[in-house]
């Protein structure tokens, strides 16, 4: 990521898959004659591999250290620390920090504290680790400074990146992200299917990805759930508005979505000019001439350099100082202020009207601190294309990788939902098929969830389970599982309730009784009291003369199972049911669902007031220009399609979101460039059935929220229905 993608040598060495010639990237953004400090590469790895990469660097090179960063004093923290030094009582320090004092009645000590707190603001207070910086020196690292050993356990210098640049040390940003973990794991699953499957994929073949019609369609229709950087509701709506289906369009969209462009008010202008060529003439001619490919809108960091250089006449060195200063990386506030003054002076001297200069500066200032370098956006777009290609052609494996890498923007529940919408059969964890991570069966298109999702299940139990299965093969029965794994009663109960022993063919209630017969007498799990190989034969390999006595067997009476018990067990232990959440609603709530308008029908209802019903996916809160709170809601409807709602301040205040669940939203259907929203007027969370496992007690377990008080009645028998 970052400006390293601007280097042609980096592309030829396959450090990056971004072709800087194709994108007309400025090499000077990476290195230029005016740049005194060395450039750096920001390199992403899978989140699971980052620590291994850092450990390799320390092993491979002799002079390596982590980079430090300074925690600095904020005003109130400085007041508090100085107050302690001066010996002020705690209540006086608290009053000074809160600003609850009369300036005319302060004592000498209090005045000194406030005076020096202002001086100490932004001074270093303590050392911490840089988020990702690693230094590699040509000679002994001790020549440049002392080291300390933080809790991470690796030598760390006592200076920050600015000092490292001054002394000429090379900093490498070793970053990590889950998106690369998804791609890597999906590729491993595809390659495990055999050499033919592996040969069909070259993850670096960007030409193939760009031409793939499935990828283009998925981009155009914004069906990118799980795909890196393009899956969020905001990005999904932007993609629909832009109707982007090509690489260059995605590169621009990856930067347009950043806060800087929207904060400068130019995101809407970009969309309008992209969709309507006549609108492009609204751009100031000087900006349109400088940035024709983005219709006169500053989209990338390089645009700041371009405008400062060509519009205001700053040389490239001054323009880069301006760009770095706007992104908060200035080495000296005075240096940045001089560049800003030079911008205004030279722009006016070139004959630009003052009001035009001020407007251009406003756009630059509000935009630059949050903008991407074009090479950075291009790098992100490459990863988006890689993930999109895998989702199009290997959806089962890719969605499994999303779940195993703990998703992305959304909760795991909705990656499971997306896998189901792509044709996967979802199964609860099973002791004979999975371990900690989810696994796939391409023949039956089944995705079996992993044990890492089961609440309160210990890692040690999963490790013993995996080892026992590797040593002795699949488990034959409950007794076989208990003898070979040695779980505690609590852990075995969790496995039974989540359905992990369904291979036995017995009902959960029967298995739970048998588990108690087998393990109820134990006070300590057998595996904790002595190391055993868990054989089936008496005493074999245990170091004991006799095996423990076999448990007595009992004939159980018929045990009733309330409908949807499995769903509530899954809700409690996995965090979500594997069936449709709409099945868990009361009859009254289901009537509301049946009367609601589906997402597919909304385009024909633009301007109408309708009621939509959806399972809540996520909520984004934001503030209006007046500082009032408003929300954007994202839901999936009964058919599994996405719904988007807008909750303006009055509605957000009167009808707040009340946690997870199914909501009915009444509002007006609106449309903008093909993107459909419901502008909410009212909202209500629908009631869920009482938990049949706890109906008699009137209580619910942790993690299950019915939305109503539990009632003593049996839920209706419903045929399972896929969302």
N, C-alpha and C positions, 0 to 999 in steps of 0.2 A: 504494500500500500504506500501512499505518499508519493513524493516526487521522484523516487527511484525508478518508477515506471517510465519516466521521461528519457531514460538512458537507452540508447540503441544497443550498447554493449550488454546491458542487463537483459535485454530481450534475446540477443543472440546466445547468451550463456544460459538461457531458460530460467533465469532468476524470476522473470515475470513473463506472463503470456500476453502482455499488452504491446502491440506494435506501435511505437511512437511516430512512425512515418504515416501510417494509416490515419492516425488521429491528429496529426500536426501538433504534437506536443513540443513545448519549448524546452530544449536541453538546458537553457539558462536557468530554468526554474530549479534544476538539480545542482548545476555548477555554473557559475558565471565569473567573469573577470573581477567583479566587484565584491565577490564573496570571500572574506578572509578566513572564515571558519570552515572546517571540512564538512562535506555533506554526509548524510547518514541514510542507511537503508532501514525502512520500517518493514519487518518481515513477520507475517502471520504464520502460525502453526496451529494444528489442532489443539484444543484446550487440554486434551489428554496427553499430548506430547511435549508441551512447552518445558516442563521441568526436566525431561530427559535431554532436550536440546541444550538447555543451559548447563546441565551437568556435563554434556559432551564438550561444550566450549571450554569449561574449566579443565577438563582432562586433556583436550587436544592442544591448547595453547598454554605457554608457561606463565604469562603475565596478564591475568584476567581478574577483574573485580566487578562487582555490581556497583551501580551508580546510586548516589544518595540524592535526596531532595530535602529542602528546608521547610519545616513547618514554621510559619511566621506568626508574629503577634498580631492579633486583631485588637481593636481598641479596648473592648471590655476585658479581654483576657489580660492585657497589659495593666489595666487598672487593678485587677484582682491580684496579680503577682506583685506589683509595686506596693499595694496595700498590705500584703503579708510582710514584705521586706520592712516597711515602715512600722509594723506592729499595730496596725489599726484593728479594732474589734471586727468580728465577722459581720455584724449587723450594719456597721458603717461602710464596710467594703461592698456589701450587697446594695446599699442605698446609692453608693457612687456608681456602681455598675448599671443600676437601673435608671440612673439619672434623676433620682428622687432626692434632690437637695436644693437649697437656696444658695446660689453662687455668692451672694453677699454675706453669708454666714459661715462660710467654710473656714476651717482652721488652717494653720500654716502647713501641716503635714498633708491634709487633704488637697490643698492647692498644689503642692509639689507632686503628689501622686498623679493628679490630672494633667499637670504640665508635662511630666516626663512620659506619661502614657501616650500622649500625642506624638512625642518624639520616637518612642519605641514601635509605633505602628509599622507593620511590614518588616520589622527586624526579625532575623532568624531566632526561633525559640528552642527548637530541637531538631535532631536529624531523623529522617525516615528514609525508607527505600523508594527510589524512583520506580514507577509502576512497571517498567519493562526494560530499562537501560542496562546494557552490559558493556564494559570497557575492555578493549584489547590493546595492550601497549606493546611497543617494539622492545622495550627494555624493562628493567625492574619497576614494578608498579610503585614500590616504596620511594622511588625518586620523586614522585609527584605528590605524595601525601601519605598520612597515616591511614591505617585500615581499622575497622572495627567489625565485630561479628554479631549481627542482629539475630533474632530468633530463627530466621530462615536458614541460618547455618552456613552461609557463604560469605567470604571476605568482601567487604564493602568500603569504598573510599568515603572520605568525609567532605566531599564537595559535590556541587551539582553540575548539570549539563553545561551551564554557561562557563564555568571555570574549566571544565573538560575541553570545551571548544577553544578557550584562550590558550591552553597549553598544548593544543594540537592532538589530543587523544581522540581516538576513533570510537564513537558510540554506536552501538547496534541496538535497535529497539526490537526485542524478541517478544512479539505479541502473541496472543492466543485468542481463538474464537471457536464457537460451537459449530459455525457453518462449515468449516473445513473438516471438523470431526464427522459431521453428517456425510459429507462427500466421501471421505476416506472409508468409513464403515460401510456405506452402501457399495462402494467398489469392492471391498473385501467380500461382501455377501455375494455379489455377482460373480466374482472370480472363483468363489468356492463351488459354483455350479459346474465348473469344468473349463478346460482351455478354450473351447469354442465360444462360450459366453464371455470369457475374459478378452478374447481376441476382438470381439465386436465393439469394444469401448477403448478409446484413447481420450483420456480426460483433458488432454491439451489440444485436441483438434477443434480449435475455435471456428475454423471455416465451416466445418460440418455442423456445428451447433447453430451458427448464424443462419444457415440455409435450411435448417430443419423446420418443416411446416408445423409440426406439433408444438415446438417451442414458441414459434411466432404466434400461434393461436392462443397458447396459454398466457403469453405476455399481453396480447391484445385484449383478451377477456378477463385479465387480472385474476386468473385461477392459480395463484402462486403460493398458496398456504404451505409453509415449511421451507420455502426457498429463500436463500440468503438475501436480505436487504429489501426484498420486494413483496414481503408478505404482510406488512402492517396494514391496518385499515386506511391510514392516510396514504400510503404508497399505492394500495389497491385502488383507491378512488382517483389518485393522480393518473395512474396508468389507464384507467377507463376514460378519463377526460382527454388525455393526450392521444389515445388509440395507438400507442407506440408498439411496434412489432419488429424493430430492428436494433442493432447494437448501438449505433450512434445516438439514436433516440433514447435508449436506456441509459447511456452514459450521461446525457444531459439531465434526464429525469432523476438520476441518483444524486445530483447536486441541487436541482431545483427544489427537491423536497426538504432541503436543509433549512433551519430556521432563518438564516440570513436573507434568503431570497424572499420568503414570505414576510419577514419583518420589514423589508424595504418596500413591501407592497407590490413586488414585481412578479410574484408567482402567478397571480391572476392574469397579468398582462402577458406573461409568457404563454399561458394556456390559450388565451384569445388569439394571439398572433400565430400560434402553431396551428390552430384549427381554422382560422380565417385569414388568408394571406392579405386581404385588404387592410386588416388591422395593423399590419407591420409598418405601415406608413405613419402610424401614430408615434413611433419611436423618434427621439431626437436624432436628426440626420447624422450628427457626428458620432453618436453611439451605434447607430445602425451600420454606418460605414466601418466602424471598428470591429463589430461583432455580428456579422450578417447571419452566421449559422445559428445564433441564439436570438435573432430578431431584435438586436440592440439591448438585450437584457444581460446584465452581469450575472453569470452563473458560476464561473470558476474563479479560484484565487488568481489565476493568471490574468483574468480580466482587469483586476485592480492594477497590475503592472502595466497592462496594455493601455488602459485609460490614463493612468498617471503619466505614462511616457508620451503618448501620442496626443492626448487631449490637453494636458497641462504643460508638456514640454520638460518634465523631469527626466534626468538621465536614468539609466537602468539601475544604477546603484541606489539613487534616491527613491526610485519607485519600489525597489525591493525592501528598503527600510520602511517605507510606508506600508507595504503589504504585511511585513512581519509585525510591525507595530499594531496594526488593526487586528491581528490574530493573537495579540497579547504576548508576543515573543520579543518585544523590543528590549534591547540591552540598556537603554537609557531613555527615560521619558523626555528629556530635553532633545535628544536626537530625533525622536518621533515628532515632537512639537515643531521642530525646525522644518522637517519634511512636510508637515501639514501646512505651515505658513508658506513654504515655497510653492506648494501646489496651488494655493489660492492666488498668490502673487503672479506666478507664471501663467496660470490659466487666464487671468484677467488681462495680462500683458499681451497674450496671443489674440485678444479681441473677443473673447467669449463674454456674453453678458453676465453680470454678477449673479442674477437670479438663476441662470443656467448652471453656473459654477457651484452655487450653493446646493442645487438639486442633485447634481452629479455627486457632490461630496456626501450628501445625505444618503444617497443610495449606496455609495461605497462604504461609508462608516457603519451603517446598519447591517450591511451584508457580509463584509469581509471576515469578521471574527468567527463566523459560523459556516463559511464556505469550504468546499473541498477543492484541492488541486485537481486539475482535469485528469492527470495521471492516476490520482487516487480514485476518482469516480470510475475511470476506465478499468482499474483493477477490481473494484467492487462489481462492476458489470460483468466481468469475466467470470467471477465466482457465481454470480446470479445465473448466468447462462449454463454453467456446469451443473448447478443444482436443478435448474429447470429441465435440462436434458435427461438427467437421471430420473426425475419425477415423471416425465413423459414416457420414457421407455422402460423404466424399472420401478414402477410406483410402489410395489410391495416392499422391496428392499429399501428404497429411499425413505418411505414413511417409517419403517422399522428403525432406520438409523436416526431419524428425527426424534423418535421416542427414546432411544437409548442415549442420545446426547442431550436429553432433558429439554427437548423442544427448541424454542426460540422466543418469539414474541408472545405466544399463547401458552395456556396451560396444556399439560400432556393430554388431557381429555379431548382437546380439539384436534390434536394430531391423530389420535385414535379415530375420531369422527371422520377426519379427512381420508384416512386409510380405508374406512368402511365405504365412503362415497366413491372411492376409486376401485371398489370391487373386492376388498379384502374381507375375509371372515375373521372376526375378532374373538379370541379365546382367552379365558382367564389363565393365570400361571398354572403350570402342571409340573410335578416333580420329575416326570419322566421325559420331558421335552425341553425345558429351559433351565437356565441358572439365574444369575442376577439380572441379565439383560434379556430383552425380547428377542424372539427368533421367528424365522419365517419358514413355511413349507411351500415352495413354488408349485408343487403338484396339486395341492388342494387350495392354494391361495389363502392359506391360513396364517394369521399373525398372532402368535401367542405372547402375551405380555410377560415381562420378567419380574422376578421377585424383588427387585429394587423398588418397585412401586408399592409394595405391601407395607402398610403402616405398622411399626413396632416389630417387624420381623428382623432378627439380628443378622448381621453379616456373617457371624460365625456359623449360624445354622445353615445359611445358604452355601457357605464354603464346604461344610461337611457333606451337605447334600450332593454337591457337584462332585466331590472327591469319591464318595461312596458309589455314585452312578458310574464314574469313570473306571473304578476298580472292579465293580461287580455287575455292571449292566443295569438295565431298567429294573425298577422295583416291581415285585410280583403282588404284594398285598400290603395292607396297613401294618401287619406284624413284621413283615420283611423290612419295611421302611423304618420302623421304630428300632429294630435290632441293628440295622446297619448305620443309621444316622444318629440315633440316641438323642432325639429332641426332648426338651422339657415339655410338660403338659401345656404350658402357656403357648409355646411356639408351635406345637402340633395343632392346637386348637385354631390358631391363626391360619395355618395351612389348610385345614379342613374347611374352615368357614369361607376362605377365598376360592375354594373349589380345586385346590391343587392335588387332591387325591381322588378325583372323580374317575380315574382309570379303574378303580376297584369296582365300579358299578353300584356301590352302595349309596344310600341317601346320606346327606350330611348329618342328620340327627343320629342315625345308626353309627356312623363313624365317630361322632363325638362321644357317644356312650362307650363304644369300644376303646376309644382313646383313654377315657377315664378308667375303665377296667384294667387297661395295660399300665397306666402311669400314675394313677391317683395316689398310690401308696408311696411313691418316691418323694423324698424331701429334697433331694438334689439330683439333677440330671446325671445319669450313669456315666456320661462321657467326661464329667467334671471330676469324678471321684477316682477313676482309673482309666488309663489309656487302653482302648480295646479296638480290635480290628472288626468287631461287629459281625462275627460269623453266624451262620444259621445253626451249626451243630453245637451241641452242649459242650461248653468249656473249651472248644477248639481255639487256640491262639490267644486266649484271654489271660493265661497265667493262673487260671483257677481250676480246681479239680472238678467242681460241679458248676453247671450253668444255673442262673437264677431260675426259680420255679416258674413254670408256665402259668399265665393268668387263667383263672377259671372262666369258662364260657357260660353265657346266659342266652336264653331265648327272649328276645325283645318283643313286646307287643307292637302292633301297627302304630306308627308315629305319623301324625298329621303334619303336613307342611303347608303353611299359608302361602297363597300366591305372592309372587314378587319378593319372597324372603331373600333369594339370591341377589336381587338388585340392591336391597338395602344393605346386605353384607358387603357387596362390592362398593357401594357408596361410602360405607364406613371405613373399609380397609384400603381401597384403591384411591378414594377421593372422588369417584364418579361411578355411576352404574354403566354396565356394558350394553344394556338395552336403551331404548329411546327414553330420554327424561320425561317426555310427554306421557308415557305410560304410568308415571308415578303421581299424576295429578288426580285430584278429586273429580267426581262426576260433574260438579258445577264448573270446575275449571276446564274440563274437557269440552263442555258446551261452548265456552268462550273460544277455545282453540278452533272448534269446528266452524264458528261464525267468522273467524278472522280471515283476512286477505293474505294470500301467499306471496312470497317475494316475486315469483315469476309473473304474477298478475299486476304488479305495481306500475310497470311502464304504461299500461292502458288507463291507469287511474290518476295520472298527474293532475294536481289541482283539487282532487277529491279529499274529503275527510274520511279516513278509514281506520280500522283497528287491525293491527298486526300483532301476532303472538310469536315470541321467540325465546330460545334458551340463551341466557346472557353469556357472551364470550368475554368481552372486556369493556371497560369504561375509561375514557380519557377525559380528565378534567383540565380546563384551561380558563383563562381570564379574558374578559372583554377589554376594550380600550378604556372603559370606565372602571376597571378593576373588579367587575362582578363575575361570579363563578358561573360557568356553563359547562355542559358535558356533551360528549359524543358517545353514543352507545353502539355496540356491535353485537348482533345476535345471529343464531341459526334458527330457521323456521322448521315446521313439521316435516318438510321434505329434505331438510339438510342444507338449504340454500342460505346465503348470507343476507342479513338485513342490517341497514345502517340507519340510526336515528340521531337527530339533533335536538338537544334540550337547552333552550335559551334560559337566561338567568331566572325568570319568574317560575318557569316549569321546573328547573333544576332545584329551586328552593322548596316549592310546594309538593313535588313528587320525587323525592330522592330515591336513588338506588338503595336497595336493602340486601345486598349480598348476592350470592349465587342463586340461581333459580330461573323459572320461566315467568316472563313478564308479558302483560298485555299493554300495548302502547297505542293510544289514539292520537292521531295527528293528521296533518296535511301532507300529501305526497308532493315532493318537489323534485325537479330535474335540472341538472346543470351539466351540459356537454355530455349527455348520455349517462350520467351518474345519478342514481335514484336514491333519495333520502326520504325519511318521514320526519317532518318537523313536529315534535311531540307537543301535545296539549295536556294530556293526562297520562298517567302510568300507574299500573298496579301489579304487584307480584302475585302470581296465582298460587293457591293453596295446594300443598302436596298431601298425598295420603298419609294417614298415621302409620308409623312403622309397625308392621304386624308382629315383630319380635318383642315389642315392648308395649303393645296396645293395652294390656291389662294393668301395667304399672303407671302408664301416663307419663313416662320419661323417655328420653332419647339418648343414644350414645353420643360421645364426642364425635364431631365431624358430620353428623346428620342433622339437618335443619329442615323440619317439615313446613315451616311457615305458619303452622296453626297448632293449637293444643291437640295432643293425641286423643282420638275418640275411640270408644270401645265398639268397633264394628269391623267386620271382615271386608277387605277390599274386594272389588269385583274381579271375577276371573276374566282375564284379557288374553287374547292370543298375541304372542310377541309380534311386534311390528318394527321393521327397520326404519330409522329416520330417513 
